Amino acid sequence: MRETRLYLDHNASAPLLSEARDAIVAALATVGNPSSVHAEGRAARSLLATARADVARLAGAEAEAVVFTSGATEAASTCLTPHWARDGRDVTAARLAVIDTDHPCIREGGRFASADATRLPVDPNGVVRLDALDRWLAAGPPGLVAFCAANSETGLLQPAGEIVSRARAAGAIVVCDGVQAAGRIPLDALALGADALILSAHKIGGPKGVGAFVLGSTGLRPRPLLTGGAQETRQRAGTEAAALIAGFGAAACLARRTPEERARMLDLRERLERGILTLSPGFSIVGGTAERLPQTVMLHHPGRRAETAQIAMDLAGIAVSAGSACASGKVGGSSVLEAMARGGAAVEPDMGGLRISFGPETEAAAIDRFLSAFGAHCARSAERAGTRQVA
């Protein structure tokens, strides 16, 4: 009997939760437009209100602060703008600072001109150099600081509290991308002090095609990216995708993990890392000495391409990735590893990295199955290398 496939690529997209699927299906029976005032419209609007409250609780915010979007990329494009309003008055962020290892939707600078955007360097583990942030903050007029709380490839956690406090003290606006952090670590500390927190439904078991940004204060808002309607308190025009939003809300309810669940995932991560280093000492754990997400591991070998291992695992019935899913179709180096190499990490960016990321349904047996397949791949690679040397 053929073995079922094993999915270990949650950082690309988590499997759709049954509760989210049920919420979507139920919402599809609601025919009204949420902006309509009749009973059908009010029913659709009620779905949005419930989901808005659920997402707000996940972020430790008020429901009025949640603005739904088509996903995290749209939310980032909205929030990464020089043009904000505070209590109705225009506020300008003259420049932007991001972290060199950030996800492309943050790293590319959104609506800022490239000349006005600075990429802050990182140390060998991928942690932002706070002295570089301090120099940037002191070097010019107030700007905007945006950063990914958790790296999508390595799982590295940035010192969010330090970044937010230093930026706010200098009068900067702060945008935190919490996409990979949601459902894996508490978001309250990330949201504390940030002017906007970005979220995505499909990273926490909700549907693809919906996300949100959560405002730290409804008095400070980015200029809308999509205009032409009064939806989402005039922050995002267009009829809301009520069914997708309902699924987002259902997933958000389940994403507030208990300390025991986070500890369980950390145990699985440690089991995975011990096994990998035993099977092939030539591999290293990228950022292995820094604080990381409890369910993400990125492997690197200076002499083996990550894509080769990814293909081998796929053929063995196991889904893992060779970098960020937003760079799909790319063969070769990782911008995250390139930034870390510039920071002093002993990595070969052109070799890429193999990312394993799992979720609440993952059991120890799944980790052991991956280790068995990975060990077999490493043995075959070593045998082929030995044959070439003899020849």
C-alpha positions in Angstrom: 0.0 0.0 0.0 1.4 3.4 -1.0 2.3 5.6 2.0 0.4 8.8 2.3 2.3 12.0 1.6 3.8 13.9 4.5 3.4 17.7 4.5 6.3 19.6 6.3 6.0 23.0 4.6 3.7 24.9 6.9 5.6 28.2 6.5 4.6 28.2 2.8 1.0 27.4 3.7 -0.6 25.5 6.5 -3.3 22.8 5.7 -6.8 24.2 5.8 -8.4 23.5 9.2 -11.7 21.6 9.2 -13.2 24.4 11.3 -12.1 27.0 8.8 -13.5 25.0 5.9 -16.9 24.6 7.8 -17.0 28.4 8.4 -16.3 29.1 4.7 -19.0 26.7 3.5 -21.6 28.1 5.9 -20.7 31.7 4.9 -21.1 30.8 1.2 -24.9 30.4 1.9 -25.1 34.1 2.9 -26.1 36.0 -0.2 -26.0 39.6 1.0 -23.4 42.3 0.4 -22.0 43.4 3.8 -22.5 47.0 2.8 -26.2 46.6 2.2 -28.7 47.7 4.9 -31.3 45.0 4.4 -31.5 41.8 6.4 -29.3 39.8 4.0 -26.7 42.5 4.1 -26.8 42.6 7.9 -26.2 38.9 8.0 -23.1 39.2 5.8 -21.9 42.1 7.9 -22.4 40.0 11.1 -20.0 37.4 9.6 -17.4 40.1 9.2 -17.9 41.4 12.7 -17.4 37.9 14.3 -14.3 37.3 12.3 -12.9 40.7 13.0 -13.3 40.1 16.7 -11.6 36.7 16.5 -8.6 38.1 14.5 -8.4 41.0 17.0 -8.2 38.6 19.9 -5.4 36.8 18.2 -3.5 40.1 17.9 -4.4 41.3 21.4 -6.2 44.3 19.8 -9.6 45.9 19.5 -11.9 44.7 16.7 -12.1 48.2 15.2 -8.4 48.0 14.6 -8.6 45.1 12.1 -8.6 45.9 8.4 -9.1 42.9 6.1 -7.1 42.6 2.8 -6.6 40.1 0.1 -3.5 38.8 1.9 -0.3 39.9 3.7 1.3 41.3 0.5 -1.5 43.7 0.0 -1.4 44.6 3.7 2.3 45.3 3.5 1.9 47.4 0.3 -0.7 49.4 2.2 1.3 50.0 5.3 4.7 50.6 3.7 3.8 54.0 2.5 5.3 57.5 3.3 1.7 58.8 3.6 -0.1 58.3 6.9 -2.8 60.3 8.8 -3.0 61.0 12.5 -6.5 62.0 13.7 -7.2 63.2 10.1 -4.0 65.2 9.7 -1.4 64.2 7.2 1.8 62.6 8.5 4.8 61.9 6.3 7.4 59.2 6.9 10.3 60.5 4.8 12.3 57.3 4.7 12.0 53.6 5.4 14.2 51.0 7.1 13.7 47.3 6.7 15.9 44.3 7.6 18.0 42.7 4.9 16.6 39.2 5.6 13.0 40.3 5.5 10.3 38.7 3.3 10.2 40.3 -0.1 6.9 42.1 0.6 8.7 44.0 3.3 12.2 44.0 1.9 11.2 45.5 -1.4 9.9 48.6 0.3 6.2 48.8 -0.6 5.3 52.3 -1.9 8.6 54.0 -0.9 11.0 55.1 -3.6 14.0 52.8 -3.6 16.3 55.7 -2.9 14.4 56.3 0.4 14.6 52.7 1.6 17.5 51.3 3.7 18.1 47.6 4.3 19.6 47.1 7.8 22.4 44.5 8.1 22.2 41.4 10.3 24.6 39.4 12.3 25.7 35.8 11.4 22.4 34.4 12.9 20.3 36.8 10.9 19.5 39.1 13.9 19.3 42.8 13.0 22.2 44.9 14.1 20.6 47.3 16.5 23.5 49.7 16.3 22.8 50.0 12.6 19.1 50.7 13.4 20.2 53.4 16.0 22.4 55.1 13.4 19.6 55.1 10.8 17.2 56.5 13.4 19.6 59.3 14.3 20.6 60.1 10.7 17.6 61.9 9.4 13.9 63.0 9.8 11.4 60.6 11.3 10.6 57.6 9.1 9.0 54.2 9.1 10.6 51.0 10.4 9.2 47.7 9.1 10.4 44.2 10.0 9.4 40.6 10.0 9.1 39.3 13.6 9.9 35.8 12.4 11.9 34.9 9.3 10.0 32.7 6.9 13.1 30.7 5.9 15.1 30.2 9.1 12.4 30.8 11.8 14.8 33.4 13.4 13.0 35.7 15.8 14.0 39.4 15.7 14.2 41.3 19.0 10.8 42.9 18.4 10.6 44.7 21.7 13.9 46.4 21.2 13.2 47.4 17.6 9.8 48.8 18.5 11.0 50.7 21.6 14.0 52.3 19.8 12.0 53.2 16.7 9.1 54.7 18.7 11.5 56.7 20.9 12.9 58.3 17.8 9.5 59.2 16.5 9.3 56.5 13.8 6.2 54.7 12.6 6.5 51.0 13.2 5.1 48.2 11.0 5.5 44.6 12.2 5.0 41.6 9.9 3.7 38.9 12.2 2.7 36.4 9.4 5.1 33.6 10.4 4.8 34.3 14.2 1.0 34.0 14.4 0.0 30.7 15.8 3.5 29.8 16.9 4.4 32.4 19.5 2.2 34.9 21.4 1.5 38.0 19.3 0.7 40.4 22.1 4.3 41.3 22.7 4.8 41.9 19.0 1.8 44.1 18.6 2.6 46.1 21.8 3.8 49.5 20.5 3.7 48.7 16.8 1.5 51.0 14.6 0.5 48.1 12.4 0.7 44.3 12.6 0.4 42.3 9.4 -1.3 38.8 9.4 -2.2 36.2 6.8 -4.9 33.6 7.1 -3.4 30.7 5.2 -0.3 30.6 7.4 -2.5 29.6 10.4 -4.8 27.1 8.7 -7.2 29.6 7.2 -7.9 30.0 3.5 -5.6 31.6 0.9 -6.6 35.0 -0.4 -7.3 36.9 2.8 -5.1 38.7 5.3 -5.3 41.8 7.5 -3.4 44.6 9.1 -4.1 45.5 12.7 -3.7 49.1 13.7 -2.0 49.9 17.0 -4.3 53.0 17.2 -7.2 53.8 15.0 -6.1 57.4 15.1 -3.0 56.6 13.0 -3.6 55.1 9.7 -1.8 54.5 6.4 -3.2 56.2 3.2 -5.3 53.5 1.6 -3.9 51.5 -1.3 -7.3 50.7 -2.8 -9.8 53.5 -2.9 -13.2 54.0 -4.3 -15.4 52.7 -1.6 -16.2 53.0 2.1 -15.5 49.4 3.1 -13.2 48.6 6.0 -13.6 52.1 7.5 -12.4 53.5 4.2 -9.1 51.7 4.6 -9.6 49.2 1.8 -12.2 49.7 -0.9 -14.0 46.7 -2.5 -16.6 44.3 -1.3 -15.2 42.0 1.4 -14.7 38.3 0.7 -17.0 37.3 3.5 -16.6 33.6 3.2 -12.8 33.8 3.2 -12.9 36.2 6.1 -15.1 33.8 8.1 -12.5 31.1 7.5 -9.8 33.5 8.7 -11.7 34.1 11.9 -12.2 30.4 12.6 -8.5 29.8 12.1 -7.6 32.7 14.3 -9.7 31.2 17.1 -7.5 28.1 17.0 -4.2 29.9 16.6 -3.8 31.0 20.2 -1.6 28.1 21.1 -1.1 27.0 24.7 2.4 27.0 26.2 2.1 23.2 26.3 1.6 23.0 22.5 4.5 25.3 21.9 6.7 23.2 24.1 5.6 20.1 22.2 6.5 21.6 18.9 9.9 22.6 20.3 10.5 19.0 21.4 9.8 17.9 17.9 12.2 20.5 16.5 14.9 19.3 18.8 14.2 15.7 17.8 14.5 16.7 14.2 17.8 18.6 14.6 19.5 15.9 16.7 18.6 13.4 14.0 19.9 15.5 11.2 23.2 16.3 12.8 23.7 12.6 13.5 22.8 11.5 10.0 25.0 14.1 8.2 27.5 16.2 10.2 28.1 18.2 7.0 24.8 19.9 7.4 24.3 22.8 9.8 21.2 24.4 11.3 21.0 28.0 10.0 20.7 30.4 12.9 20.9 27.4 15.2 22.3 29.4 18.2 19.6 32.1 18.1 16.0 32.2 19.2 13.8 30.7 16.6 10.2 29.6 15.9 9.5 26.2 17.6 8.5 24.5 14.4 11.0 25.7 11.8 14.4 24.3 10.8 16.6 25.4 7.9 19.4 23.1 6.8 22.5 24.1 4.9 25.3 22.2 3.4 28.2 24.2 1.7 28.6 21.5 -1.0 25.1 20.4 -1.7 22.3 22.3 -3.4 19.1 22.4 -1.3 16.9 21.8 -4.4 18.5 18.4 -4.8 17.4 17.4 -1.3 14.0 18.9 -1.9 13.4 16.9 -5.0 14.6 13.7 -3.3 12.2 14.3 -0.4 9.3 15.0 -2.8 10.0 11.7 -4.6 10.0 10.1 -1.2 6.5 11.5 -0.6 7.6 14.4 1.7 6.9 18.0 1.1 9.6 20.5 2.3 10.9 23.6 0.6 14.2 25.1 -0.5 13.5 28.7 0.6 10.5 31.0 0.6 7.5 30.0 -1.3 7.2 33.5 -2.7 10.4 32.8 -4.6 8.9 29.7 -6.3 10.4 28.7 -9.6 13.7 30.2 -8.4 16.7 27.8 -8.5 19.8 28.9 -6.7 20.7 31.2 -3.9 18.7 32.6 -1.0 18.5 36.3 -0.3 18.3 35.4 3.4 21.5 33.4 3.3 23.2 36.2 1.2 22.3 38.7 3.9 23.6 36.4 6.6 26.8 35.8 4.7 27.4 39.5 4.5 26.9 39.5 8.3 29.6 36.9 8.8 27.8 33.6 8.6 29.7 30.6 7.2 27.2 29.7 4.5 27.3 29.4 0.7 24.2 31.3 -0.5 24.2 29.7 -3.9 23.6 26.3 -2.3 20.4 27.5 -0.7 18.8 26.0 2.4 16.3 23.2 3.0 13.4 24.3 5.2 11.3 21.9 7.2 8.3 23.5 8.9 5.5 21.7 10.7 2.3 22.3 12.6 0.0 21.2 15.4 -1.0 18.0 13.6 2.6 16.8 13.3 3.6 13.9 15.4 7.0 12.3 16.3 6.4 9.6 13.7 6.4 12.2 11.0 9.7 13.6 12.1 11.2 10.0 12.2 9.8 9.3 8.7 11.5 12.5 7.4 14.8 11.5 9.1 14.7 8.1 7.5 14.2 9.5 4.0 16.7 12.2 4.5 19.3 9.8 5.9 18.8 7.6 2.8 19.3 10.6 0.5 22.5 11.6 2.4 23.8 8.0 2.0 23.1 8.0 -1.7 24.8 11.4 -2.1 27.9 10.3 -0.2 28.0 7.1 -2.3 27.8 9.0 -5.6 30.5 11.5 -4.4 32.8 8.5 -3.5 32.2 7.0 -6.9 33.2 10.2 -8.7 36.4 10.4 -6.6 37.4 6.9 -7.4 36.7 7.5 -11.1 
